[in-house]
Amino acid sequence: MRFFIAALLCNLLWMPAAGLAEAEIVTPKMRQTAEKLAATALQDTTAYDLVESLTTEIGPRLAGTEAEARARDWAVKKLKQLGFKNVRIEPFEVPLWQRGVEKAEITSPFPQPLYITTLGGSVATPPEGVEGDLVSFPSLAALQAVRAGSLRGKIVFVDQVMTRTQDGSGYGVAVQKRRETAFAAHKAGAVGALIRSVGTSSHRFAHTGQMKAITDTSVGPSVPSAALSAPDADQLARALSRDEPLRLRLTLTPQTQARAPSGNVIAEIPGRERPDEIVLIGAHLDSWDQGTGAVDDGAGVGIVTGAAKVIMDNLRRAPKRTIRVVYFGAEEVGLVGAKAYAEAHSRELENHIVGTESDFGADKIWRFDTRIAEAKLPVAKAIGDVLLPLGIGPGNNEASGGPDMKYVREAGVPVVTLLQNGWDYFDLHHTPNDTLDKIDPAKLAQNVAAYAAFVYLVAEMDEDFRE
């Protein structure tokens, strides 16, 4: 019943307004073209070929590293070969954080090693590490509630489990412990911190990820911090249940340098009638350093590029509006490229018709969310009807657009989310298991088909999404 009511509300939300017929928004000819593009995309291998090339020839590409620089060069070469116009790099700088030694072990009463990974942005321990009694908390809030200085000399452990969800909503709750634990632990007087990984995998590898943004100069002092694999978090919980003091040693030796090069890579299909009006589709080019960044976010790079390529190769003439593909740099360490793009293009954001990013893996798209003017919901309904045969249903009007859409969205750019099935995404997210073999080419192609149909329609129609 709850699902039925939600579906009914979605249909009511997208019910066409009087005087704005769907046939006037998406003409029969436009619909036929969009359907042909989608059908072509389902058979096209450009997206998979790009992910294979990126993950094989570049591999992991941490923000600010030489590998990320090679990825930008790779991107420029590929985009030009594919026939895109105005291909360029828009450079910016980012602090460079790199992990070193990462080791944790119970020293008493049950000596044994633990599988961890350093959290992005963590400070280092002394070379010999830090040692202290372990204190466990069921949540970040519980840690934040302790008296300042009351955990002096201790190592804290936030043992909060992440909920598995299709839409990824469990991540939004769980990720706060990754961002905040190191700072709360310092306030409490601790010498180190561990968290249960922000992930849903039961395998014995830990999920890395950024604490607060690496460019955030307002953060206070923190302690060396790492994530535990889920089985090791369970092991700690069992050891603590023996009612004996549990002592742990933590050794982390990451290094940070103040400045390193990064950048956004941009390519376009110039519009034939209104080239100043931009349909923005993006993905992020950087990745964490443990896997090869196939699912996060090589897949997104392949999807948005493959969709734009299908449009470019299968139309007699370009759409009315410009299609702009952006590979954002330094996303993983705090949306640095997203902010740089919004600042560099601030004067033209009012001409951005819509923005969206593919950054939630490579599984099928199942829902079409928007964040547009309510008066323009019939436009979304007309586009959504074209997406229905691909197995994509209507969603809500609270879309984020994707992480790298944050700053353009806040500047007033309408956004949409072509939401993928994220049920298994956080099994792979930020782990060594993020590799090419996890990508199903057929599911990837369904994403390309959806993006091709959506992007073409928005780039060709006369309607926009603003008041």
For each residue, the residues with C-beta under 8 A, 3 or more apart:
1: 4 5
2: 5 6
3: 6 7
4: 1 7 8
5: 1 2 8 9
6: 2 3 9 10
7: 3 4 10 11 393
8: 4 5 11 12
9: 5 6 12 13
10: 6 7 13 14 393 394 395 396
11: 7 8 14 15 394
12: 8 9 15
13: 9 10 377 394 396 397
14: 10 11 377 378 380 381 384 394
15: 11 12 377 378 381
16: 20 21 22 378 381 382
17: 20 375 377 378
18:
19:
20: 16 17 24 25 378 379
21: 16 24 25
22: 16 25 26 378 381 382 385
23: 26 27 28
24: 20 21 27
25: 20 21 22 378 379 382 383 461 463
26: 22 23 30 31 34 382 383 385 386 457 461
27: 23 24 30 31
28: 23 31 32
29: 32 33
30: 26 27 33 34 456 457 460 461
31: 26 27 28 34 35 386
32: 28 29 35 36
33: 29 30 36 37 315 456 460
34: 26 30 31 37 38 386 452 453 456 457
35: 31 32 38 39 386 389 453
36: 32 33 39 40 314
37: 33 34 40 41 310 311 314 449 452 453 456
38: 34 35 41 42 389 390 449 450 452 453
39: 35 36 42 43 449
40: 36 37 43 44 310 314 452
41: 37 38 44 306 307 310 445 448 449 451 452
42: 38 39 445 446 448 449
43: 39 40 445
44: 40 41 47 306 309 310 445 448
45: 48 49 441 445
46: 49 50 82 302 305 306 309 310 448
47: 44 50 51 299 302 303 305 306 307 444 445 447 448
48: 45 51 52 302 439 441 444 445
49: 45 46 52 53 302
50: 46 47 53 54 78 298 301 302 305 306
51: 47 48 54 55 294 298 299 301 302 436 439 444
52: 48 49 55 56 436
53: 49 50 56 57 74 78
54: 50 51 57 58 71 74 293 298 301 302
55: 51 52 58 59 292 293 294 298 435 436
56: 52 53 59 292 436
57: 53 54 74
58: 54 55 61 67 70 71 74
59: 55 56 67 292 293
60: 67 287 288 289 290 291 292 293
61: 58 65 67 68 70 71 285 286 287 293
62: 65 67 68 98 286 287 288 289 332
63: 68 94 96 214 260 262 286 329 330 331 332 333 336
64: 68 94 95 96 97 260 261 262 330 333
65: 61 62 68 69 96 98 260 289
66: 69 70
67: 58 59 60 61 62 70 71
68: 61 62 63 64 65 71 72 262 285 286 329 330
69: 65 66 72 73 261
70: 58 61 66 67 73 74
71: 54 58 61 67 68 74 75 285 286
72: 68 69 75 76 89 263 265 285 327 329
73: 69 70 76 77
74: 53 54 57 58 70 71 77 78
75: 71 72 78 79 265 285 301 327
76: 72 73 79 80 87 88 89 265
77: 73 74 80 81
78: 50 53 74 75 81 82 305
79: 75 76 82 84 87 265 267 305 325
80: 76 77 83 84 87
81: 77 78
82: 46 78 79 305 309 312
83: 80 309 312 313
84: 79 80 87 267 268 269 308 312 325
85: 267 268 269 270
86: 266 267 268 270
87: 76 79 80 84 265 266 267 268
88: 76 265 266 267
89: 72 76 263 264 265 266
90: 263 264 265 266 340 341 344
91: 261 262 263
92: 262 263 264 329 330 336 337 340
93: 259 260 261 262
94: 63 64 214 215 259 260 261 262 329 330 333 336
95: 64 214 215 256 257 258 259 260 333
96: 63 64 65 256 257 259 260
97: 64 120 121 214 254 255 256 333
98: 62 65 254 255 256 289
99: 102 117 118 208 252 254 289
100: 118 124 252 253 254 255
101: 251 252 253
102: 99 116 117 118 226 251 252 253
103: 113 116 129 249 250 251 252
104: 113 114 116 194 226 228 248 249 250 251
105: 111 112 113 114 248 249
106: 110 111 112 114 236 239 246 247 248
107: 111 131 247 248 249
108: 111 245 246 247
109: 242 244 245 246 247
110: 106 239 242 246
111: 105 106 107 108
112: 105 106 235
113: 103 104 105
114: 104 105 106 228 229 232 235 236 248
115: 204 205 206 228 229 231 232
116: 102 103 104 194 206 226 227 228 229 232 250
117: 99 102 197 205 206 207 208 226 227 290
118: 99 100 102 122 208 224 225 226 252 254
119: 122 178 182 195 208 209 210 211 225 226 227
120: 97 208 209 210 211 214 288 332 333
121: 97 210 211 212 214 256 333
122: 118 119 182 211 222 224 225 226 252 254
123: 182 222 223 224 254
124: 100 224 252 253 254 255
125: 128 129 130 192 224 250 251 252 253
126: 129 130
127: 251 253
128: 125 251
129: 103 125 126 249 250 251 252
130: 125 126 155 191 192 224 249 250 251
131: 107 155 247 248 249 250
132: 153 154 155 190 191 192 247 248
133: 153 154 155 245 246 247 248
134: 154 155 156 157 194 236 240 246 247 248
135: 151 154 155 156 157 190
136: 156 157 158 159 236 237 240
137: 140 142 143 156 157 158 159
138: 142 158 159 160
139: 142 143 158 160 177
140: 137 143 144 158 160 176 177 180 181 184
141: 144 145
142: 137 138 139 145 146
143: 137 139 140 146 156 158 181 184 185 188
144: 140 141 180 184
145: 141 142
146: 142 143 150 151 188
147: 150 188
148: 187 188 189
149: 152 188 189
150: 146 147 188 189
151: 135 146 154 156 185 188 189 190
152: 149 189 190
153: 132 133 189 190 191
154: 132 133 134 135 151 188 189 190 191
155: 130 131 132 133 134 135 190 191 192 193 194 248 250
156: 134 135 136 137 143 151 181 185 188 190 192 193 194
157: 134 135 136 137 193 194 195 228 233 236
158: 136 137 138 139 140 143 177 181 193 194 195 196
159: 136 137 138 196 233 236 237
160: 138 139 140 174 177 195 196
161: 174 196
162: 170 171 173 174 196 197 198 199 200 426
163: 169 170 173 174
164: 170 200 423 426
165: 168 169 170 422 423
166: 366 421 422 423
167: 367 419 422
168: 165 171 172 360 422 425 426
169: 163 165 172 173
170: 162 163 164 165 173 174 200 426
171: 162 168 174 175 198 426 429
172: 168 169 175
173: 162 163 169 170 176
174: 160 161 162 163 170 171 177 178 198
175: 171 172 178 179 198 209
176: 140 173 179 180
177: 139 140 158 160 174 180 181 195 196 198
178: 119 174 175 181 195 198 209 210 211 227
179: 175 176 210 211 212
180: 140 144 176 177 183 184 211 212
181: 140 143 156 158 177 178 184 185 193 195 225
182: 119 122 123 185 186 193 211 222 223 224 225
183: 180 186 187 211 212 219 220 221 222
184: 140 143 144 180 181 187 188
185: 143 151 156 181 182 188 190 192 193 222 223 225
186: 182 183 189 190 220 221 222 223
187: 148 183 184 220
188: 143 146 147 148 149 150 151 154 156 184 185
189: 148 149 150 151 152 153 154 186
190: 132 135 151 152 153 154 155 156 185 186 193 223
191: 130 132 153 154 155 223 224
192: 125 130 132 155 156 185 223 224 225 250
193: 155 156 157 158 181 182 185 190 223 224 225 226
194: 104 116 134 155 156 157 158 225 226 227 228 236 248 250
195: 119 157 158 160 177 178 181 198 225 226 227 228
196: 158 159 160 161 162 177 227 228 230 233
197: 117 162 201 206 207 227 228 229 230 233
198: 162 171 174 175 177 178 195 207 209 227 426 429 430
199: 162 207 230 426 427 429 430 431
200: 162 164 170 424 426 427
201: 197 205 207 230 426 427 428 431 433
202: 230 231
203: 229 230 231 427 433
204: 115 229 230 231 232
205: 115 117 201 229 290 431 432 433
206: 115 116 117 197 226 227 228 229 232 431
207: 117 197 198 199 201 227 426 429 430 431
208: 99 117 118 119 120 227 288 289 290 430 431
209: 119 120 175 178 198 227 288 332 429 430
210: 119 120 121 178 179 213 214 332 333 334
211: 119 120 121 122 178 179 180 182 183 222 225
212: 121 179 180 183 216 219 334
213: 210 216 333 334 335 336
214: 63 94 95 97 120 121 210 256 333 334 336
215: 94 95 333 334 336 339
216: 212 213 219 334
217:
218:
219: 183 212 216 222
220: 183 186 187
221: 183 186
222: 122 123 182 183 185 186 211 219 225
223: 123 182 185 186 190 191 192 193
224: 118 122 123 124 125 130 182 191 192 193 250 252
225: 118 119 122 181 182 185 192 193 194 195 211 222 252
226: 102 104 116 117 118 119 122 193 194 195 206 250 252
227: 116 117 119 178 194 195 196 197 198 206 207 208 209
228: 104 114 115 116 157 194 195 196 197 206 232 233 236
229: 114 115 116 197 203 204 205 206 232 233
230: 196 197 199 201 202 203 204 233 234
231: 115 202 203 204 234 235
232: 114 115 116 204 206 228 229 235 236
233: 157 159 196 197 228 229 230 236 237
234: 230 231 237 238
235: 112 114 231 232 238 239
236: 106 114 134 136 157 159 194 228 232 233 239 240 246
237: 136 159 233 234 240 241
238: 234 235 241 242
239: 106 110 235 236 242 246
240: 134 136 236 237 246
241: 237 238
242: 109 110 238 239
243:
244: 109
245: 108 109 133
246: 106 108 109 110 133 134 236 239 240
247: 106 107 108 109 131 132 133 134
248: 104 105 106 107 114 131 132 133 134 155 194
249: 103 104 105 107 129 130 131
250: 103 104 116 125 129 130 131 155 192 194 224 226
251: 101 102 103 104 125 127 128 129 130
252: 99 100 101 102 103 118 122 124 125 129 224 225 226
253: 100 101 102 124 125 127
254: 97 98 99 100 118 122 123 124
255: 97 98 100 124
256: 95 96 97 98 121 214
257: 95 96 260
258: 95
259: 93 94 95 96
260: 63 64 65 93 94 95 96 257
261: 64 69 91 93 94
262: 63 64 68 91 92 93 94 286 329 330 336 337
263: 72 89 90 91 92 329 337
264: 89 90 92 326 327 328 329 337 340 341
265: 72 75 76 79 87 88 89 90 285 326 327 329
266: 86 87 88 89 90 324 325 326 327
267: 79 84 85 86 87 88 308 324 325
268: 84 85 86 87 322 323 324 325
269: 84 85 308 311 312 318 319 322 323
270: 85 86 275 318 322
271: 274 275 276 277 318 319 320 321 322 323 459
272: 275 317 318 319 320
273: 320 321
274: 271 277 320 321 322
275: 270 271 272 321 322
276: 271 322 348 351
277: 271 274 320 321 322 351 352 353
278: 321 322 324 348 351 352 353
279: 321 322 323 324 352 353 354 455 458 459
280: 324 326 352 354 355 356 408 413
281: 304 307 308 323 324 325 326 355 356 357 358 451 455
282: 300 304 325 326 327 328 355 356 357 358 402 404 405
283: 297 299 300 301 303 304 326 327 328 357 358 359
284: 297 300 301 327 328 329 331 332 337 357 359 403 404
285: 61 68 71 72 75 265 297 301 327 328 329 331
286: 61 62 63 68 71 262 293 328 329 330 331 332 333 337
287: 60 61 62 291 292 293 296 297 298 332 434
288: 60 62 120 208 209 291 293 296 332 430 434
289: 60 62 65 98 99 208
290: 60 117 205 208 430 431 432 434
291: 60 287 288 294 295 428 431 432 433 434 435
292: 55 56 59 60 287 298 434 435 436
293: 54 55 59 60 61 286 287 288 296 297 298 434
294: 51 55 291 298 299 362 434 435 436 438 439
295: 291 298 299 361 362 425 428 429 434 438 439
296: 287 288 293 299 359 361 428 429 430 434
297: 283 284 285 287 293 300 301 331 358 359
298: 50 51 54 55 287 292 293 294 295 301 302 436
299: 47 51 283 294 295 296 302 303 358 361 362 439 444 447
300: 282 283 284 297 303 304 357 358 359 360
301: 50 51 54 75 283 284 285 297 298 304 305 327
302: 46 47 48 49 50 51 54 298 299 305 306 444 448
303: 47 283 299 300 306 307 358 362 444 447 448 451
304: 281 282 283 300 301 307 308 325 357 358 451
305: 46 47 50 78 79 82 301 302 308 309 325
306: 41 44 46 47 50 302 303 309 310 448 451 452
307: 41 47 281 303 304 310 311 448 449 451 452 455
308: 84 267 269 281 304 305 311 312 323 325 452 455
309: 44 46 82 83 305 306 312 313
310: 37 40 41 44 46 306 307 313 314 448 452
311: 37 269 307 308 314 315 319 323 452 455 456 459
312: 82 83 84 269 308 309 315 318
313: 83 309 310
314: 36 37 40 310 311
315: 33 311 312 318 319 456
316:
317: 272
318: 269 270 271 272 312 315
319: 269 271 272 311 315 323 456 459 460
320: 271 272 273 274 277 459 460 461 462
321: 271 273 274 275 277 278 279 353 458 459 460
322: 268 269 270 271 274 275 276 277 278 279 459
323: 268 269 271 279 281 308 311 319 455 459
324: 266 267 268 278 279 280 281
325: 79 84 266 267 268 281 282 304 305 308
326: 264 265 266 280 281 282 283 341 404
327: 72 75 264 265 266 282 283 284 285 301
328: 264 282 283 284 285 286 331 335 337 338 341 357 404
329: 63 68 72 92 94 262 263 264 265 284 285 286 336 337 340
330: 63 64 68 92 94 262 286 333 334 335 336 337
331: 63 284 285 286 297 328 335 336 337 338 359 403 404
332: 62 63 120 209 210 284 286 287 288
333: 63 64 94 95 97 120 121 210 213 214 215 286 330 336
334: 210 212 213 214 215 216 330
335: 213 328 330 331 338 339 403 404 406 407
336: 63 92 94 213 214 215 262 329 330 331 333 339 340
337: 92 262 263 264 284 286 328 329 330 331 340 341 404
338: 328 331 335 341 342 403 404 405 406 407 408
339: 215 335 336 342 343 407
340: 90 92 264 329 336 337 343 344
341: 90 264 326 328 337 338 344 345 404 407 408
342: 338 339 345 346 349 407 408 411
343: 339 340 346 407
344: 90 340 341
345: 341 342 348 349 352
346: 342 343 349 411
347:
348: 276 278 345 351 352
349: 342 345 346 352 408 411 412 413
350: 412
351: 276 277 278 348
352: 277 278 279 280 345 348 349 355 408 413
353: 277 278 279 321 414 458 459 464 465
354: 279 280 372 413 414 415 416 458 464 465
355: 280 281 282 352 401 405 408 409 413 414 415
356: 280 281 282 401 402 405 415 416 417 418 454
357: 281 282 283 284 300 304 328 401 402 403 404 405
358: 281 282 283 297 299 300 303 304 402 418 420 447 451
359: 283 284 296 297 300 331 402 403 404
360: 168 300 402 419 420 422 425
361: 295 296 299 420 422 424 425 428
362: 294 295 299 303 420 438 439 440 443 444 447
363: 420 421 422 423 424 425 440 443
364: 391 420 421 443 446 447
365: 368 390 391 392 418 419 420 421 446 447 450
366: 166 391 392 393 419 420 421
367: 167 392 393 394 395 417 419
368: 365 380 383 384 387 392 393 394 395 416 417 418 419 454
369: 395 396 397 398 399 416 417 419
370: 377 380 395 396 397 399 414 415 416 417 465
371: 397 398 399 400 401 409 414 415 416
372: 354 376 377 379 380 397 414 415 416 465 466
373: 376 377 414 465 466 467
374: 377 397
375: 17 467
376: 372 373 379 380 414 463 464 465 466 467
377: 13 14 15 17 370 372 373 374 380 381 397
378: 14 15 16 17 20 22 25 381 382
379: 20 25 372 376 382 383 461 463 464 465
380: 14 368 370 372 376 377 383 384 394 397 416 465
381: 14 15 16 22 377 378 384 385 394
382: 16 22 25 26 378 379 385 386
383: 25 26 368 379 380 386 387 454 457 458
384: 14 368 380 381 387 388 392 393 394
385: 22 26 381 382 388
386: 26 31 34 35 382 383 389 453 457
387: 368 383 384 390 392 450 453 454
388: 384 385 391 392 393
389: 35 38 386
390: 38 365 387 446 449 450 453
391: 364 365 366 388 446
392: 365 366 367 368 384 387 388 418 450
393: 7 10 366 367 368 384 388
394: 10 11 13 14 367 368 380 381 384
395: 10 367 368 369 370 399 417 419
396: 10 13 369 370 399
397: 13 369 370 371 372 374 377 380
398: 369 371
399: 369 370 371 395 396 415 416 417
400: 371 403 405 406 409 415 417
401: 355 356 357 371 405 406 408 409 415 416 417
402: 282 356 357 358 359 360 405 415 417
403: 284 331 335 338 357 359 400 406
404: 282 284 326 328 331 335 337 338 341 357 359
405: 282 338 355 356 357 400 401 402 408 409 413 415
406: 335 338 400 401 403 409 410
407: 335 338 339 341 342 343 410 411
408: 280 338 341 342 349 352 355 401 405 411 413 415
409: 355 371 400 401 405 406 412 413 415
410: 406 407
411: 342 346 349 407 408
412: 349 350 409 466
413: 280 349 352 354 355 405 408 409
414: 353 354 355 370 371 372 373 376 464 465 466
415: 354 355 356 370 371 372 399 400 401 402 405 408 409
416: 354 356 368 369 370 371 372 380 399 401 454
417: 356 367 368 369 370 395 399 400 401 402
418: 356 358 365 368 392 447 450 451 454
419: 167 360 365 366 367 368 369 395 422
420: 358 360 361 362 363 364 365 366 425 447
421: 166 363 364 365 366
422: 165 166 167 168 360 361 363 419 425 426
423: 164 165 166 363
424: 200 361 363 427 428
425: 168 295 360 361 363 420 422 428 429
426: 162 164 168 170 171 198 199 200 201 207 422 429
427: 199 200 201 203 424 431 433
428: 201 291 295 296 361 424 425 431 433 434 438
429: 171 198 199 207 209 295 296 425 426 434
430: 198 199 207 208 209 288 290 296 434
431: 199 201 205 206 207 208 290 291 427 428 434
432: 205 290 291 435
433: 201 203 205 291 427 428 438
434: 287 288 290 291 292 293 294 295 296 428 429 430 431 438
435: 55 291 292 294 432 438
436: 51 52 55 56 292 294 298 439
437:
438: 294 295 362 428 433 434 435
439: 48 51 294 295 299 362 436 443 444
440: 362 363 443 444
441: 45 48 444 445
442: 445 446
443: 362 363 364 439 440 446 447
444: 47 48 51 299 302 303 362 439 440 441 447 448
445: 41 42 43 44 45 47 48 441 442 448 449
446: 42 364 365 390 391 442 443 449 450
447: 47 299 303 358 362 364 365 418 420 443 444 450 451
448: 41 42 44 46 47 302 303 306 307 310 444 445 451 452
449: 37 38 39 41 42 307 390 445 446 452 453
450: 38 365 387 390 392 418 446 447 453 454
451: 41 281 303 304 306 307 358 418 447 448 454 455
452: 34 37 38 40 41 306 307 308 310 311 448 449 455 456
453: 34 35 37 38 386 387 390 449 450 456 457
454: 356 368 383 387 416 418 450 451 457 458
455: 279 281 307 308 311 323 451 452 458 459
456: 30 33 34 37 311 315 319 452 453 459 460
457: 26 30 34 383 386 453 454 460 461
458: 279 321 353 354 383 454 455 461
459: 271 279 311 319 320 321 322 323 353 455 456
460: 30 33 319 320 321 456 457
461: 25 26 30 320 379 457 458
462: 320
463: 25 376 379
464: 353 354 376 379 414
465: 353 354 370 372 373 376 379 380 414
466: 372 373 376 412 414
467: 373 375 376
